[in-house]
């Protein structure tokens, strides 16, 4: 099981950013020998898709660290999402990342390369699963997705991991029960607006820019994911224990929700690194 050093408030995604990066900075200092200068060189941070919250976090990370550690360069690298992020850090292709707890657990339980080296720096905020359809759609529940064109997230994304499990809990084969489309928050909203898909899944902090932009010029609604489905997801394996039934607050997308909450799923996000990372060396090289 991965180790988490700090627990951070999760009221809203970006409100927790500064606290998470303070924990990150303290970790770097803690790993350095007493009296050493601040770390220098370059570290690689694997983020996510454009218009997602991981992207915003990466930019905030770079800004915060530049204030106190100007000699440390943060290189941001786009990714498909949590599953790819975990793999990159575990195999040394990135030094730090953000990933959903279920994706970290899934990687570890699969015994994949470098899994035992993964370490958590801080708990940051919760992702909320958001199932979006046109306002006039006949889709009112997850079960109604059967046979529909559904964007389930890019391969190796956290969205794909959760969408597959939600569909399975509803009795739908993710590969055959729907017409799956590998689109994420960067392309899904436009596909929905143009009628190319019937629904799309997104898992991210609130609010997400891609959905805020869509709400400004297109009428859509959220399909509820009821607590009974979450209970069925818990039967699918250890990693699903990180899912909890909750309600998306009415303040997330006011023009869409109009004062109503939406039953859904939440899962925690973690700031991750590797045990062998040496923050005092250029390019985030491992300890000798």
MIVOLUM-302543 format. One record per residue (C-alpha): residue in one letter; x, y, z. Coordinates in nm, 2 decimals. Example, Ala and Ser with C-alpha at 12.3 -4.5 7.8 and 13.67 -1.06 7.14 Angstrom:
REM MIVOLUM-302543
PAKE  marza      c1      c2      c3
PAKE      A    1.23   -0.45    0.78
PAKE      S    1.37   -0.11    0.71
***
This chain:
REM MIVOLUM-302543
PAKE  marza      c1      c2      c3
PAKE      X    0.00    0.00    0.00
PAKE      X    0.13    0.35   -0.09
PAKE      X    0.24    0.58    0.19
PAKE      X    0.08    0.92    0.23
PAKE      X    0.28    1.18    0.44
PAKE      X    0.02    1.46    0.47
PAKE      X   -0.35    1.51    0.45
PAKE      X   -0.47    1.83    0.29
PAKE      X   -0.81    2.01    0.30
PAKE      X   -1.02    1.92    0.00
PAKE      X   -1.29    2.19    0.00
PAKE      X   -1.22    2.28   -0.36
PAKE      X   -0.95    2.16   -0.60
PAKE      X   -0.75    2.47   -0.65
PAKE      X   -0.79    2.60   -0.29
PAKE      X   -0.58    2.30   -0.18
PAKE      X   -0.30    2.37   -0.43
PAKE      X   -0.09    2.60   -0.22
PAKE      X   -0.11    2.37    0.08
PAKE      X   -0.02    2.07   -0.13
PAKE      X    0.28    2.24   -0.27
PAKE      X    0.40    2.36    0.07
PAKE      X    0.40    1.99    0.17
PAKE      X    0.59    1.92   -0.15
PAKE      X    0.85    2.19   -0.07
PAKE      X    0.89    2.07    0.28
PAKE      X    0.95    1.72    0.16
PAKE      X    1.23    1.84   -0.07
PAKE      X    1.39    2.02    0.22
PAKE      X    1.34    1.72    0.45
PAKE      X    1.52    1.49    0.21
PAKE      X    1.82    1.72    0.18
PAKE      X    2.11    1.69    0.42
PAKE      X    2.11    1.96    0.69
PAKE      X    2.28    2.28    0.58
PAKE      X    2.26    2.20    0.20
PAKE      X    2.15    2.47   -0.04
PAKE      X    1.80    2.45   -0.19
PAKE      X    1.77    2.19   -0.47
PAKE      X    1.86    2.28   -0.82
PAKE      X    1.83    2.12   -1.16
PAKE      X    1.52    2.00   -1.33
PAKE      X    1.23    1.78   -1.21
PAKE      X    0.96    1.64   -1.45
PAKE      X    0.60    1.67   -1.34
PAKE      X    0.34    1.46   -1.54
PAKE      X    0.02    1.66   -1.55
PAKE      X   -0.29    1.56   -1.76
PAKE      X   -0.50    1.66   -2.06
PAKE      X   -0.56    2.03   -2.16
PAKE      X   -0.85    2.19   -1.98
PAKE      X   -0.82    1.95   -1.69
PAKE      X   -0.74    2.04   -1.33
PAKE      X   -0.41    1.85   -1.33
PAKE      X   -0.29    2.10   -1.58
PAKE      X   -0.38    2.39   -1.35
PAKE      X   -0.20    2.22   -1.06
PAKE      X    0.11    2.17   -1.26
PAKE      X    0.12    2.54   -1.35
PAKE      X    0.06    2.63   -0.98
PAKE      X    0.33    2.40   -0.87
PAKE      X    0.58    2.56   -1.10
PAKE      X    0.48    2.91   -0.98
PAKE      X    0.50    2.82   -0.61
PAKE      X    0.83    2.64   -0.62
PAKE      X    0.98    2.92   -0.83
PAKE      X    0.93    3.16   -0.53
PAKE      X    1.14    2.97   -0.28
PAKE      X    1.35    2.74   -0.51
PAKE      X    1.44    2.95   -0.81
PAKE      X    1.72    2.71   -0.91
PAKE      X    1.48    2.43   -0.95
PAKE      X    1.31    2.40   -1.29
PAKE      X    0.98    2.22   -1.32
PAKE      X    0.92    2.06   -1.65
PAKE      X    0.55    2.00   -1.72
PAKE      X    0.45    1.71   -1.94
PAKE      X    0.10    1.64   -2.07
PAKE      X   -0.05    1.29   -2.01
PAKE      X   -0.37    1.10   -2.06
PAKE      X   -0.44    1.11   -1.69
PAKE      X   -0.39    0.91   -1.37
PAKE      X   -0.30    0.57   -1.51
PAKE      X   -0.03    0.71   -1.73
PAKE      X    0.09    0.94   -1.46
PAKE      X    0.14    0.65   -1.21
PAKE      X    0.33    0.45   -1.47
PAKE      X    0.56    0.74   -1.56
PAKE      X    0.66    0.80   -1.20
PAKE      X    0.70    0.43   -1.12
PAKE      X    0.93    0.37   -1.41
PAKE      X    1.13    0.69   -1.38
PAKE      X    0.99    0.88   -1.68
PAKE      X    0.86    1.15   -1.44
PAKE      X    0.96    1.26   -1.09
PAKE      X    0.63    1.38   -0.96
PAKE      X    0.27    1.37   -1.05
PAKE      X   -0.09    1.38   -0.94
PAKE      X   -0.30    1.06   -0.96
PAKE      X   -0.63    0.94   -0.82
PAKE      X   -0.60    0.69   -0.54
PAKE      X   -0.78    0.41   -0.73
PAKE      X   -0.53    0.43   -1.01
PAKE      X   -0.24    0.41   -0.77
PAKE      X   -0.39    0.10   -0.60
PAKE      X   -0.47   -0.06   -0.94
PAKE      X   -0.11   -0.02   -1.05
PAKE      X    0.03   -0.16   -0.73
PAKE      X   -0.21   -0.46   -0.72
PAKE      X   -0.12   -0.54   -1.07
PAKE      X    0.25   -0.58   -0.97
PAKE      X    0.36   -0.35   -1.25
PAKE      X    0.72   -0.22   -1.29
PAKE      X    0.83    0.01   -1.01
PAKE      X    0.51   -0.02   -0.81
PAKE      X    0.70   -0.08   -0.48
PAKE      X    0.88    0.25   -0.53
PAKE      X    0.57    0.47   -0.54
PAKE      X    0.53    0.71   -0.25
PAKE      X    0.27    0.97   -0.16
PAKE      X    0.36    1.33   -0.07
PAKE      X    0.02    1.47    0.01
PAKE      X   -0.35    1.42   -0.03
PAKE      X   -0.47    1.71   -0.23
PAKE      X   -0.84    1.71   -0.32
PAKE      X   -1.13    1.49   -0.45
PAKE      X   -1.22    1.42   -0.81
PAKE      X   -1.59    1.41   -0.88
PAKE      X   -1.72    1.18   -1.15
PAKE      X   -1.93    1.38   -1.39
PAKE      X   -2.16    1.21   -1.65
PAKE      X   -2.27    1.47   -1.91
PAKE      X   -2.55    1.46   -2.17
PAKE      X   -2.74    1.71   -2.38
PAKE      X   -3.02    1.89   -2.19
PAKE      X   -3.29    1.72   -2.41
PAKE      X   -3.13    1.37   -2.40
PAKE      X   -3.34    1.07   -2.31
PAKE      X   -3.06    0.94   -2.09
PAKE      X   -3.16    0.97   -1.72
PAKE      X   -2.95    0.70   -1.56
PAKE      X   -2.63    0.51   -1.62
PAKE      X   -2.84    0.21   -1.74
PAKE      X   -2.97    0.42   -2.02
PAKE      X   -2.62    0.44   -2.17
PAKE      X   -2.66    0.09   -2.32
PAKE      X   -2.61    0.11   -2.70
PAKE      X   -2.52    0.48   -2.69
PAKE      X   -2.20    0.66   -2.81
PAKE      X   -2.02    0.73   -2.49
PAKE      X   -1.68    0.90   -2.44
PAKE      X   -1.51    0.70   -2.16
PAKE      X   -1.18    0.88   -2.15
PAKE      X   -0.85    0.82   -2.32
PAKE      X   -0.67    0.49   -2.28
PAKE      X   -0.45    0.50   -1.96
PAKE      X   -0.66    0.78   -1.81
PAKE      X   -0.82    0.78   -1.46
PAKE      X   -1.15    0.86   -1.64
PAKE      X   -1.13    0.53   -1.83
PAKE      X   -1.07    0.33   -1.52
PAKE      X   -1.37    0.47   -1.34
PAKE      X   -1.60    0.48   -1.64
PAKE      X   -1.54    0.11   -1.70
PAKE      X   -1.62    0.03   -1.34
PAKE      X   -1.94    0.25   -1.34
PAKE      X   -2.07    0.08   -1.65
PAKE      X   -1.99   -0.27   -1.52
PAKE      X   -2.17   -0.19   -1.20
PAKE      X   -2.48   -0.09   -1.41
PAKE      X   -2.46   -0.43   -1.59
PAKE      X   -2.31   -0.28   -1.91
PAKE      X   -2.01   -0.43   -2.08
PAKE      X   -1.78   -0.12   -2.13
PAKE      X   -1.65   -0.26   -2.46
PAKE      X   -1.97   -0.41   -2.61
PAKE      X   -2.26   -0.26   -2.42
PAKE      X   -2.19    0.10   -2.54
PAKE      X   -2.01    0.24   -2.84
PAKE      X   -1.70    0.36   -2.66
PAKE      X   -1.52    0.67   -2.77
PAKE      X   -1.16    0.74   -2.63
PAKE      X   -1.22    1.11   -2.57
PAKE      X   -1.14    1.32   -2.27
PAKE      X   -1.22    1.67   -2.13
PAKE      X   -1.01    1.83   -2.41
PAKE      X   -1.23    1.69   -2.69
PAKE      X   -1.55    1.54   -2.53
PAKE      X   -1.74    1.87   -2.48
PAKE      X   -1.70    1.96   -2.85
PAKE      X   -1.80    1.61   -2.96
PAKE      X   -2.12    1.64   -2.75
PAKE      X   -2.20    1.99   -2.87
PAKE      X   -2.17    1.87   -3.24
PAKE      X   -2.38    1.56   -3.17
PAKE      X   -2.10    1.31   -3.23
PAKE      X   -2.15    1.14   -2.90
PAKE      X   -2.45    1.09   -2.67
PAKE      X   -2.27    1.13   -2.34
PAKE      X   -1.93    1.15   -2.19
PAKE      X   -1.76    1.07   -1.86
PAKE      X   -1.53    1.31   -1.68
PAKE      X   -1.36    1.27   -1.34
PAKE      X   -1.19    1.58   -1.21
PAKE      X   -1.19    1.87   -0.96
PAKE      X   -1.47    2.12   -0.93
PAKE      X   -1.52    2.32   -1.14
PAKE      X   -1.33    2.20   -1.45
PAKE      X   -1.25    2.46   -1.71
PAKE      X   -1.36    2.24   -2.00
PAKE      X   -1.71    2.21   -1.86
PAKE      X   -1.73    2.58   -1.75
PAKE      X   -1.65    2.67   -2.11
PAKE      X   -1.92    2.43   -2.24
PAKE      X   -2.18    2.57   -2.00
PAKE      X   -2.12    2.92   -2.14
PAKE      X   -2.26    2.83   -2.48
PAKE      X   -2.44    2.49   -2.46
PAKE      X   -2.72    2.35   -2.26
PAKE      X   -2.64    2.02   -2.09
PAKE      X   -2.71    1.83   -1.77
PAKE      X   -2.56    1.58   -1.54
PAKE      X   -2.68    1.22   -1.51
PAKE      X   -2.69    1.11   -1.14
PAKE      X   -2.47    0.82   -1.03
PAKE      X   -2.66    0.67   -0.74
PAKE      X   -2.52    0.53   -0.42
PAKE      X   -2.65    0.19   -0.51
PAKE      X   -2.41    0.18   -0.80
PAKE      X   -2.12    0.28   -0.58
PAKE      X   -2.20   -0.01   -0.35
PAKE      X   -2.19   -0.25   -0.65
PAKE      X   -1.85   -0.09   -0.76
PAKE      X   -1.71   -0.18   -0.42
PAKE      X   -1.76   -0.55   -0.50
PAKE      X   -1.52   -0.52   -0.80
PAKE      X   -1.19   -0.53   -0.60
PAKE      X   -0.97   -0.35   -0.36
PAKE      X   -0.91   -0.03   -0.56
PAKE      X   -1.28    0.05   -0.56
PAKE      X   -1.28    0.10   -0.19
PAKE      X   -1.15    0.45   -0.26
PAKE      X   -1.48    0.55   -0.42
PAKE      X   -1.74    0.71   -0.20
PAKE      X   -2.09    0.81   -0.27
PAKE      X   -2.14    1.19   -0.24
PAKE      X   -2.32    1.48   -0.40
PAKE      X   -2.17    1.73   -0.64
PAKE      X   -2.24    2.07   -0.48
PAKE      X   -2.49    2.30   -0.65
PAKE      X   -2.22    2.57   -0.67
PAKE      X   -2.00    2.37   -0.91
PAKE      X   -2.18    2.47   -1.23
PAKE      X   -2.45    2.71   -1.12
PAKE      X   -2.60    2.78   -1.46
PAKE      X   -2.64    2.41   -1.53
PAKE      X   -2.74    2.28   -1.19
PAKE      X   -2.97    2.57   -1.09
PAKE      X   -2.95    2.51   -0.72
PAKE      X   -2.96    2.13   -0.73
PAKE      X   -2.69    1.88   -0.62
PAKE      X   -2.61    1.57   -0.82
PAKE      X   -2.55    1.22   -0.67
PAKE      X   -2.21    1.10   -0.78
PAKE      X   -1.88    0.94   -0.69
PAKE      X   -1.57    1.11   -0.53
PAKE      X   -1.21    0.97   -0.52
PAKE      X   -0.91    1.14   -0.36
PAKE      X   -0.61    1.27   -0.56
PAKE      X   -0.25    1.22   -0.43
PAKE      X    0.07    1.41   -0.51
PAKE      X    0.31    1.12   -0.59
PAKE      X    0.68    1.05   -0.63
PAKE      X    0.93    0.76   -0.60
PAKE      X    1.12    0.65   -0.29
PAKE      X    1.46    0.66   -0.47
PAKE      X    1.42    1.02   -0.60
PAKE      X    1.71    1.25   -0.50
PAKE      X    1.58    1.61   -0.50
PAKE      X    1.93    1.74   -0.45
PAKE      X    2.05    1.62   -0.79
PAKE      X    1.99    1.77   -1.13
PAKE      X    1.71    1.62   -1.34
PAKE      X    1.56    1.45   -1.04
PAKE      X    1.81    1.16   -1.07
PAKE      X    1.77    0.87   -0.83
PAKE      X    1.99    0.83   -0.53
PAKE      X    2.33    0.66   -0.60
***
